[in-house]
Structures are given as structure tokens and as C-alpha cells.
Amino acid sequence: MTKHTLRAATLLGSLALTACATMDQVTPVPAGTRLMNAEQVSALLAKPATFNNATMGGVRDEFKPGGEVNYSMRMLPARKSGRWKLDGDRLCINVEGDPWDCGDFYQISATRFYFNLRGYDEDYNTLDLQ
């Protein structure tokens, strides 16, 4: 193996490790948020609640009492359904057979929330209640 090939392999290995580590990280919670407990999240989702993504327009999450959730995107003809549940104070979702994904739910204002899920950035996780 030449020095050049060894350097390229080392660089690619480093990039792959960085990408894997980044996908598993949780984005820091935005300033000014208030962590919601299970009682508060249950009260919010006790009636149908629809959230639009605050910055990535067209992403919509519809939570229904009893644990049903629907996810859709305006830009793509994508619509998926799944389940939601509370695990302690954490909100968990499972969409069309994906593994359950749980995160903390924060309130930013009366109509803006933050759902801290792994692998997604702040722009994706900031939700406006409709």
C-alpha cells in the first residue's frame, strides 16, 4: 500500500466514524425551553394535535388520542402512519415498522415545541401546534 493510498483510507475511515457518531448524537435543546413531564404531554395529546415543522415547511405530524400518529410531507407524496406512547416522561413514536424512537418533549411557547429525537437537527425537531 502506498503512502497516498494509506492516507486516503485513513481519511475515509475517519469520515465514516464521524458520520456514524453524528447520527447518534442528540442536538442540544434550544435556549428558553421548558421540559414537559408525562402529565403535560398527555394533556397536550389528549385531543387531536397537529404539528407543522417550524422551519422545513411541509412536514406535518398528526397525533391522535389513543396512540395513533400520521406523518406527511407536502414536498413528496409521502404519508406514513404509526403509533405514539409515553415511556416515563419521554414521548416515543413508531412509524410503519421502524424501531421505537423516544425523546424529551419541550415547550418553547404556547404553540411552539421541541421534540428531541436522535439523528435530527434543531430545524427538523422544532414544531408549531396548529
Summary of the structure (lengths in Angstrom):
residues: 130
radius of gyration: 18.1
end to end distance: 59.0
largest distance: 64.2
contacts: 329
relative contact order: 0.19
helix: 25%
strand: 39%
